[in-house]
Amino acid sequence: MNPGLKFVRQDILGLEPYKPSKEACSIKLDANESPYDIPQEVKERIWQRLKREKINFYYDPSCDELREELSKYVGVKPVQIFVGSGSDEIISDLLFAFAGPGRDVIIPVPAFSSYEIFATVSGANVIKVPLLLEKQNEAWRWDLDVEGIKKHFKKDEPQMMFLCYPNNPTGDYFSEEKILDLIESFNGIVAVDEAYFEFGRKTFANRLSKYPNVTVIRTFSKIFSMAGLRVGYAIADETIIEQLYKVKLPYNVTLFSQIAAVEILKNLDWVEALRDELVKSRDELKAELDRVPGIIVYPSNTNFFLCEFEKPRDLVYEKLLEKGILTRKLNGEKLKNVLRFCVGSPEQNNVLVDALRQILSE
Ligand SMILES: *Cc1c(COP(=O)(O)O)cnc(C)c1O
């Protein structure tokens, strides 16, 4: 054994690294990415700009041009925006600034895995509160356990809480009244992760003056189809944004990523059309899946579905993979028999439905 290992923090030793599957596949539906790359003309404009840039110099550490464009897109002032290397960095920076040893981070689960990973890395005490699974109007819905969460609220100590809206991996919004109830009675920062904002367009970004303890998190990895470039942003009260500049890495967003994000924001028509297409495909896919016996499909306001199977999900996962379709297995309470997969192109969605129909009827 390497003697250095005895110096590793106990909480880090116990942590599982985030290791997405690298399984070969022809239809990749495991990471909620866009099925389409950005248009070639936009890429050309990015290359043209990059050609003129000097890369021997550091590039803008505060992403001024991008924040300017984002401020028009979001409808807040540039000083209320902070850009990070993916929204993963935003999550990590928020925890650096507001969590840490001796502080609680409350996470309703199942949730996006980065919250727990980076909260643990910050040294904070992670409190996971399971979501409720309730039948509402004939459909099963995952929602917040407000009483269960409030039990952990401490009036005199700073805490932090993550709410994913709509939630990954369950796919839909939590009740707005429940969220407002929590925000109003919480003594700390509430990070509202709106990675899938564009799909359902509900947001807390326009209510920051009323709820100054809210920080909204957004990303270019989903509808903007730029997961490979790692760009995410926070929207918050200026005083919160200022703290993020203190903890971020010095030149956190590369020249390439800043320019590409600016250019895609100048092509919102393309983004809008993609959004409409994916929402339409998603709703068609849901209708198809609802007709397949042996599967429960939870409602979605994102570009992915969480599905529960009558057959063992590891079997369903493997059989899909044999057909070249990569989906996501998730771990945790209540997720033992589920898979998550995102909406692909219409052709890919058809292949998926046929494959599931066949596997579940065998
Ligand atoms: C995909 C996703 C993100 C995006 O992370 P990036 O680091 O910006 O790629 C953030 N939060 C949730 C809930 C997501 O599903």
The ligand as an SDF file (V2000), in Angstrom:
LIG
                    3D

 15 15  0  0  0  0  0  0  0  0999 V2000
  -26.5920   18.3860  -17.1910 C   0  0  0  0  0  0  0  0  0  0  0  0
  -26.7900   19.0510  -15.8860 C   0  0  0  0  0  0  0  0  0  0  0  0
  -25.9460   20.0820  -15.4860 C   0  0  0  0  0  0  0  0  0  0  0  0
  -24.9030   20.5660  -16.4470 C   0  0  0  0  0  0  0  0  0  0  0  0
  -23.6460   20.4330  -16.0120 O   0  0  0  0  0  0  0  0  0  0  0  0
  -22.4920   21.1220  -16.8670 P   0  0  0  0  0  0  0  0  0  0  0  0
  -21.3620   21.0470  -15.8960 O   0  0  0  0  0  0  0  0  0  0  0  0
  -22.9010   22.5280  -17.1570 O   0  0  0  0  0  0  0  0  0  0  0  0
  -22.2980   20.3160  -18.0950 O   0  0  0  0  0  0  0  0  0  0  0  0
  -26.1610   20.6990  -14.2800 C   0  0  0  0  0  0  0  0  0  0  0  0
  -27.1840   20.3320  -13.4890 N   0  0  0  0  0  0  0  0  0  0  0  0
  -28.0250   19.3620  -13.8560 C   0  0  0  0  0  0  0  0  0  0  0  0
  -29.1690   19.0200  -12.9930 C   0  0  0  0  0  0  0  0  0  0  0  0
  -27.8390   18.6930  -15.0500 C   0  0  0  0  0  0  0  0  0  0  0  0
  -28.6660   17.7110  -15.4000 O   0  0  0  0  0  0  0  0  0  0  0  0
  1  2  1  0
  2  3  1  0
  2 14  2  0
  3  4  1  0
  3 10  2  0
  4  5  1  0
  5  6  1  0
  6  7  2  0
  6  8  1  0
  6  9  1  0
 10 11  1  0
 11 12  2  0
 12 13  1  0
 12 14  1  0
 14 15  1  0
M  END
$$$$
